[in-house]
Amino acid sequence: MLVMIGIGFSIGNHLGGKFADKSIDKTLLGFLSLLSVMMLLFPILAKTAIGAGIALVIWGASTFAVVPPLQMRVMEVAHEAQGLASSVNIGAFNLGNAVGAAAGGAVLSLGLGYVAVSLTGAVLAGIAMLLVLWQMRRRSDNSSDTATEAKACASN
C-alpha cells in the first residue's frame, strides 16, 4: 500500500505542476476538491484491498498535486526573497503534516474511530479550499482597486 501511495505522489506532483502552469487557483481548488471527496470515500473503498489501493493512489495524487501550485504561488508573491519564502513554505508543509496528525490523533483519542479520521481530513481539505477562495477574492478586490486608481490617474 505504501507503493500505491508513492505512485500517487509521483502522479500528483507531475499533474499539479502541469495544471498549475495553466491556472494555480483552479489547480488548487480542483485537487483539494478531489482530496476532500477521496477522504469521504476512503472508508467505503478501504473495505477491500483493491479499493484501498485505488483510493490510496488517488489520495496520494490529490495530496501531492497541491504542492507545485502552492510553491508557485509562494514564488510569485515573494519577489526579492524567494529562497527564504521557499524554505518557509517547506516549513508550512511540515506544520500541515503535524496539524493533520494531531487532528487525527485527537479524533481517535475521543473514541470516534478511524472513519472520523477520514472525515476530519475532508473537513481540513474543505478549509483549505475556503482559504484559496478567500485569497482569490482578496486578490480580485485588490486588482479592482488598482484598476480604479489607474483610471483616476489617467483621467487627471
Buried (B, 14 or more C-beta within 10 A) or exposed (E): EEEBBBBBBBBBBBBBBEBBEEEBBBBBBBBBBBBBBBBBBBBEBBEEEEBBBBBBBBBBBBBBBBBBBBBBBBBEEBEEEBEEBBEEBEEEEEEBEEEBEEBBEEBBEEEEEEBBBBBBBBEBBBEBBEEBEEEBEEEEEEEEEEEEEEEEEEEE
